[in-house]
Amino acid sequence: MITNVIYAVLVLGVIAVVFGLILSVAAKAFEVKVDERLPKIQACLAGANCGGCGYPGCAGCAEAILAGKAPVTACAPAGAEGAAKIAEIMDMEAPSGEKQVAHVLCNGGEASVKNFEYVGLHDCVAATKVAGGPTACSFGCMGFGTCVAACQFDAIHINEQGVAEVDKEKCTNCGACREACPRKLIVEVPYKQKVFVNCSNKEKGPAVTKVCANSCIACGMCERTCKFDAIHVVNNVAVIDYTKCKNCTMCAKACPRNAIEPIPTPEEKEKFKAAQKAAAERKAAAAKAAAEAKVAEAAKAAQTAAAAPAAAPAPEAKAEAKPAVAITGNVVTSPMPGRILSVLVKPGDKVTKGQDVVILEAMKMENSITSDYAGTVKQVLVAEGDTVAVDSQLVEIE
């Protein structure tokens, strides 16, 4: 009995050894070689399988990087450190560049007008299927949090104003929120950037003002205020060039609609307006002094010519531009910056108080500038097409 058991164990042992050898040979013969760098690259990725790279999970991303189909920076959540490690594994130069994060270009929320009260699935994509969404502004954040659900890093939430807001300290720039937003309000910005135009509405001024109190009306005041040529109105909305912006916040203080972040306090606004007015007054005083100096110089030249003895007739000189006349009367000034569309009066015209004298284009609208004085037009100080600032002199009336 014991002998039979021993024989059985020995037979099974021999069979196991034989099959083991067969499997070992088969494994060697049919081995699929895997690049030893692949698991190392995958270990450098975030491991979130978020799909932000555009590949099926972190394994797919690692394979694409190894095959040269994706850059070493393909995994945004891994950050610069992860990209540097992958570059080292791939024997490549580590990439350089500032960290990027997501930002929501909207500041509407409670300030925006609602067309109707939406009752349905708490999802932005679903809400847009109902008459284009409940907000009157078709470019604004609806606040239903589709982007919040898409973020795996708890980096975006709906704030107290009902607008999505990114926590840049948590943001990995994976792109999931950008893909989720049906209105494409979320963009990539430099981590160090502090100033943003939080409006995406590309409609004209009158239409924009009806749908949101915090909207950009393309008045251009930010553009004229910026000393670094870093902000321009494009397609009826201000756009910042982050490569030029110095984060000085002057454009935010100039904005009359609080469309630019950070939103200044009322005290900061008043201080800015006072500084702008003082600068305009200094400029006007300098212009007046220069005009008076030209008049005095012309008068002196005329006196000198009259006192000179009559001699041979001098060659006829080309007519020179008439020097500006010194300002001695009341002056109609511009209440806002803009462009002169039309001048409605000329020197010698009689005007009454409240009469339109100039048409000024500002904030995408035509504005009639009226005279606060009755009298006769002495001189017109601007021409059609001129760009003027606040308190610029337009017409002198005596």
Steps between C-alpha positions, in 0.01 A plus 500: 500500500774743596698398194210587271474845655872560452480389137207734438683797652811425292295475180325828569832662580650381172197624307524838672866533411433405137213748465706767673780454247249512214344823632843653553603425143165632371538817701840565348385410150186716507631782719366850418779738582392817685720807499633533853436874481122456472429417867743771608317759291163386631629532856575870430144574392227622735322164510157665491398351163318830440529487122606863482794401280265360236614138547322207670638534852853536628616176333388629161672833565825327598492290181438812289793684665728203447395474133564870447132570429461719808737752665654439840266770630188308387395435862415845635422374855853360526628855470846622409664257742337199337583627152865547601520141630346364181742708291788347695367147437460581130850654494354833390543859610263594779227743383492854636209739541269652757234290665156538345163476674134525403295819534130574445441809284170603656398723789126499440316271739252704703580807287368330185137504387303174496258425218322234702539279808652169394365191676667186380819298506767701686737500206616777267484286186142397582403862576626625162258259331209703640472817291877545508514520879333713769745793490428791266873516427578206272871543579474479881544233766171332598643371828368143489845353564568270206863611523501428874387142438767456233790610724670215687718732703234705687642811331183669375180597682194720456555818703248714692418697184398182318805487272763228466830601663836320478730440797831541321692344788317172438462530122719262298389636160380158394244660268201299623302811601574670167367201311192478724390865465238523222560873454883473493549764770798329662843580361865431579688789666842547665507409869649839595236702310280713728302720259220353287215629285221287643261538209463305176199678349575610142177690441488881468463739791123561514424127479765412759382751759151347492615151600774555760606779735863379502543467125769650279353766269818550294528867601878477464579682824718209614687507169566874524609472863751216454859622464631162385279438193377186677123528454294559186135481400452204264156400369326737743674368812828595668776238474824496702837403352647315798852523355486880531280546808684623812204441738492871585115490525462847342261358239281357777476842664412662167225250416157657563326160512713299746568250223872476579639306796609599762195723548613826665331646807291820465781690672754372247265598216461856632874536553563382144242742355652788695847416369370476142319833530811670640707360213243626246503846659879513488492397135235761417697771684815407310312511169354840585841634598651370176222663296545831678875483443444446128263797484753721682778383271292571190410848630865579569599385152230722348624804695857435390393474136298826521795690649743387230573759218322444173742340261475292192183297504564174673430177317152373561505255789287193529199539722558362842245341727316757708623481859255394767304783662540542875206364697320777686136387498300206633605156381284191432696193614460127441333314789651169386774362276408417143524597132351809336241391244364842404547868586163675479615864531761733347662827607247785495194280562254604770427223753254471784545323833429128457562503123689205347844606380690169453412132443739273691529123456566328833408163652374385156238776502460845346483768768383858444722752682302813587610851586459621856526858374315731262699726270708503182744228397848653511694191391460125454787315666446153351436345161306199381694180567695640794536282811436690822542425870285597798479882536657562159411850366256484208346842426563853634197725542506873584 
